[in-house]
Amino acid sequence: MGMKALNKRIDFSVVVPVKNERDNLRRLYNKVRYAISRMNKTFEMIIVDDGSTDGTWSEISNLHKFDPRVRGIRFQKNFKKSAALSAGFREAKGKYIITMDGDLQDDPSEIPKFYAKLQKGYDIVIGWKYIRHDPITKTFPSKIFNWLVRRLLKLKTHDADCGFKMFRKEIIEHLYLYGDHYRHIPALAHNKGFRLGEVKVRHRKRKYGKTKYGFSRLFTGTFDLITVKFLISYFKRPLHFFGMIGFLFSLLGFLAGLYLLLVKFIFGQIIGNRPLLLLAILLIVLGVQFISLGLIGEMIANVKKEEKYYVIKEKLI
């Protein structure tokens, strides 16, 4: 394929983070190419090798030689999925971004369904794996996680952490992903005012390779969920959160101190040896510390800093 074809406007950038998925990549590429060619759309496929050890990079190189629309990014080591997606987003040139896993459990033939939904005025469309073909070590934590998302983030989705998504490219500049925050792309986008849609998708059983996720991600996902909830509610006003706690502590300390003063000057009792005095002082000090922490947070929130926390070993661009 010549450079002329590559320089045409790209409709879809398919970003695929992978780790040890060598046996799936050729099949995935063929399915993506077939699905998008039937739509008469152009595409590029950006495969991010997140520290594979099974020859995945070699397979990406072969695909790039066969079709330059396949682009590769290789990490120095495993930096996790959020970093892989961030690196892919930086290189994406398409009008629309598609994210999907490289294990063939996401069916590329569903891409037209995402696109049709997006054309109805939505900015981001996420998949809903209506019938999941995963072990209970994945499905049970996912059910708990999605329940927490609906309760804490008020996000009306069935499968918030589904990796199969399509969204408009302009959303990228409003996303800063780290940890397991890739699972919260819908919530982060929704918080910025982007319209969120959902489509049912088929989910296939894994044929090659092993799953990289298990029950432990319930805990990491929950902690990240709490982080995202805090960022959405208080990112630009941390003083409202820490200041409220500090005010309550200070108020309790003040009331306890006021009570002790009444006891001393009205009833003439000795208060120096009372544990309540120490508690009052402690509460006031904690209150001042929380308020100070909120003020520091306000200063930090007004300093925009974006840092790449991954190392790219090589690229095929």
C-alpha positions in Angstrom: 0.0 0.0 0.0 1.5 3.3 -1.0 1.9 6.5 1.0 -0.9 8.2 -1.0 -3.4 5.8 0.6 -1.9 6.3 4.0 -2.3 10.1 3.7 -6.0 10.0 3.1 -8.4 11.0 5.8 -8.7 8.2 8.4 -12.1 7.5 9.7 -11.3 5.0 12.5 -8.3 4.5 14.7 -8.6 1.0 16.3 -6.5 1.0 19.4 -5.7 -2.4 20.8 -3.6 -2.9 24.0 -2.1 -6.4 24.1 0.1 -8.6 26.2 1.1 -12.0 25.0 -1.6 -12.2 22.3 0.6 -13.4 19.4 -1.8 -16.1 18.3 -4.8 -13.8 18.2 -3.4 -10.8 16.3 -3.6 -12.0 12.7 -7.2 -13.1 13.1 -8.1 -9.9 14.9 -6.6 -7.8 12.1 -8.4 -9.8 9.4 -11.8 -9.3 11.2 -11.2 -5.6 11.7 -10.2 -5.1 8.1 -13.2 -7.0 6.8 -15.7 -5.2 9.1 -14.6 -1.7 8.3 -14.1 -2.3 4.5 -17.7 -3.3 4.3 -18.6 0.2 5.7 -16.5 1.8 2.9 -14.5 3.6 5.7 -10.7 4.0 6.1 -8.9 2.9 9.2 -5.6 2.4 11.0 -4.9 -0.2 13.7 -2.6 0.8 16.5 -1.5 -2.2 18.5 0.3 -1.4 21.8 2.6 -4.2 23.0 2.5 -3.9 26.8 5.5 -5.9 27.8 4.8 -9.2 25.9 7.2 -12.1 26.1 5.7 -14.5 23.6 6.6 -13.0 20.3 3.7 -10.6 20.1 6.0 -7.8 18.8 7.3 -10.0 16.0 3.7 -10.6 14.9 2.9 -6.9 15.0 6.0 -6.2 12.9 4.9 -8.8 10.3 1.4 -7.2 10.2 3.0 -3.8 9.7 5.0 -5.1 6.7 1.9 -6.7 5.2 -0.3 -3.6 5.8 1.2 -0.2 6.8 -2.2 0.7 8.3 -1.2 -1.5 11.2 1.0 0.6 13.5 2.8 -0.7 16.5 4.0 0.7 19.8 6.3 -1.4 22.1 6.7 -0.6 25.7 10.0 -1.2 27.6 8.1 -3.2 30.1 4.5 -3.8 31.3 3.0 -0.5 32.2 -0.7 -1.7 32.3 -3.7 -1.0 30.1 -4.2 2.6 30.9 -0.7 3.5 29.7 -1.2 1.4 26.6 -4.4 3.2 25.7 -2.9 6.6 26.4 0.1 5.8 24.1 -2.3 4.6 21.4 -4.5 7.7 21.8 -1.5 10.0 21.3 -0.7 8.4 17.9 -4.3 8.1 16.7 -5.2 10.1 13.6 -8.8 8.9 13.0 -12.0 10.9 13.4 -13.3 8.1 15.6 -11.5 6.0 18.2 -12.3 2.3 18.7 -10.9 0.5 21.7 -11.0 -3.3 21.9 -9.1 -6.1 23.5 -6.8 -8.3 21.5 -8.1 -11.7 22.7 -10.8 -12.0 20.0 -13.6 -12.0 22.7 -14.7 -8.7 21.2 -16.3 -9.2 17.8 -15.1 -6.6 15.2 -18.3 -7.3 13.2 -20.1 -5.2 15.8 -18.2 -2.1 14.8 -21.0 -0.9 12.4 -23.5 -1.1 15.3 -21.3 1.2 17.4 -21.0 3.7 14.5 -24.7 3.7 13.8 -25.4 4.5 17.5 -22.7 7.3 17.5 -24.5 8.9 14.5 -27.6 9.4 16.6 -25.9 12.2 18.5 -23.8 10.3 21.0 -20.2 11.1 21.7 -19.1 7.8 23.2 -20.7 4.4 22.8 -19.7 1.5 25.0 -20.5 -2.2 24.6 -22.7 -4.3 26.9 -21.6 -7.9 26.9 -25.1 -9.2 27.2 -24.1 -12.8 27.6 -20.5 -13.1 28.9 -18.3 -16.1 28.3 -15.8 -15.6 31.1 -15.0 -17.6 34.2 -16.7 -16.5 37.5 -13.4 -15.0 38.6 -14.1 -12.3 36.0 -17.9 -12.1 35.9 -18.5 -11.9 39.7 -16.1 -9.0 40.3 -17.5 -7.2 37.2 -21.0 -7.4 38.5 -20.0 -5.9 41.9 -17.9 -3.2 40.1 -20.8 -2.2 37.8 -23.2 -2.0 40.7 -20.8 0.3 42.5 -20.4 2.5 39.3 -24.1 2.9 39.0 -24.5 3.8 42.7 -21.4 6.1 43.2 -21.1 7.7 39.8 -24.8 7.7 38.8 -23.8 6.2 35.5 -26.7 4.4 33.8 -24.8 1.6 32.1 -24.8 -2.1 32.3 -21.2 -2.8 31.6 -19.1 0.3 32.4 -15.8 -1.5 32.2 -16.3 -3.1 28.8 -13.2 -2.6 26.7 -15.1 -2.4 23.4 -15.9 1.3 22.8 -16.2 3.9 20.1 -16.0 7.6 20.6 -15.2 10.9 18.9 -11.5 11.8 18.9 -12.1 15.1 20.7 -12.8 13.3 23.9 -9.1 12.2 24.1 -7.9 15.6 25.1 -10.2 15.5 28.2 -8.9 12.1 29.4 -5.9 11.5 31.6 -5.6 7.8 32.3 -3.4 6.0 34.9 -3.9 3.0 37.2 -7.1 1.3 36.2 -8.8 4.4 35.1 -9.3 3.0 31.6 -12.3 1.4 33.1 -13.7 4.8 33.9 -13.5 6.4 30.4 -17.3 6.6 30.1 -17.6 8.2 33.6 -14.8 10.7 32.9 -16.3 11.6 29.5 -19.8 11.9 30.9 -18.6 14.2 33.6 -17.2 16.5 30.9 -20.7 16.7 29.3 -20.3 14.2 26.5 -23.3 12.2 25.7 -23.0 8.5 26.5 -24.7 5.6 24.6 -24.7 1.8 25.0 -25.2 -1.2 22.6 -25.5 -4.9 23.2 -22.6 -6.9 21.8 -21.7 -10.5 21.4 -19.0 -11.9 23.6 -16.9 -14.8 22.6 -15.0 -17.4 24.5 -11.3 -17.1 24.5 -9.6 -19.6 22.3 -5.9 -18.7 22.5 -3.8 -17.3 25.4 -4.8 -16.7 29.0 -6.8 -14.0 30.7 -4.8 -11.3 32.4 -7.4 -10.4 34.9 -8.9 -12.1 37.9 -10.7 -11.5 41.2 -7.9 -9.2 42.5 -9.0 -6.5 40.1 -12.1 -6.0 42.1 -10.0 -4.4 44.8 -7.9 -2.3 42.5 -11.0 -1.3 40.5 -12.8 -0.3 43.7 -10.0 1.9 44.9 -9.8 3.5 41.4 -13.5 4.0 41.5 -13.3 5.9 44.8 -10.5 8.0 43.2 -12.6 8.8 40.1 -15.5 9.7 42.3 -13.3 12.1 44.2 -11.8 13.6 41.1 -15.2 14.1 39.5 -16.7 15.7 42.5 -13.8 17.7 44.0 -11.0 17.9 41.4 -11.2 21.7 41.1 -12.5 22.3 44.6 -10.6 20.0 47.0 -11.1 22.6 49.8 -14.8 21.8 49.7 -14.0 18.2 50.7 -11.1 18.5 53.1 -12.4 21.9 54.4 -15.8 20.3 55.3 -14.0 17.5 57.3 -11.7 20.1 58.9 -14.6 22.3 59.8 -16.5 19.5 61.5 -13.4 18.5 63.5 -12.8 22.1 64.5 -16.4 22.6 65.5 -16.4 19.5 67.7 -13.1 20.6 69.3 -14.5 24.1 69.9 -17.7 22.8 71.5 -15.8 20.4 73.7 -13.5 23.3 74.7 -16.4 25.6 75.3 -18.0 22.9 77.6 -14.8 22.6 79.6 -14.6 26.4 80.0 -18.1 26.4 81.4 -17.2 23.6 83.8 -14.1 25.5 85.0 -15.5 29.0 85.4 -19.1 28.3 86.4 -18.6 25.1 88.5 -15.0 25.7 89.5 -13.9 22.3 88.5 -10.3 21.4 87.5 -10.1 20.5 83.8 -6.4 20.1 83.3 -6.5 16.4 83.9 -9.6 15.6 81.8 -9.1 13.5 78.7 -11.8 15.6 77.0 -9.3 18.6 77.0 -6.8 16.6 75.1 -9.5 15.4 72.7 -10.7 19.0 72.1 -7.1 20.2 71.3 -6.6 17.2 69.0 -9.8 17.9 67.1 -9.0 21.5 66.6 -5.5 20.7 65.4 -6.9 18.0 63.0 -9.4 20.5 61.7 -6.7 23.1 61.0 -4.6 20.4 59.2 -7.5 19.3 57.0 -8.3 22.9 56.0 -4.7 23.5 55.2 -4.6 20.3 53.2 -7.6 21.6 51.2 -5.9 24.9 50.5 -2.8 23.1 49.3 -5.0 20.9 47.1 -6.6 24.0 45.6 -3.2 25.3 44.6 -2.2 21.9 43.1 -5.5 21.7 41.2 -4.7 25.0 39.4 -1.4 23.7 38.2 -2.0 21.6 35.1 0.6 18.9 34.6 0.5 16.0 32.2 3.3 13.4 32.5 4.0 10.3 30.5 4.6 7.5 33.0 5.5 4.9 30.4 8.6 4.2 28.3 8.3 3.4 24.6 11.0 1.0 23.4 10.2 1.3 19.7 7.5 2.2 17.2 6.3 1.0 13.8 4.6 4.1 12.4 
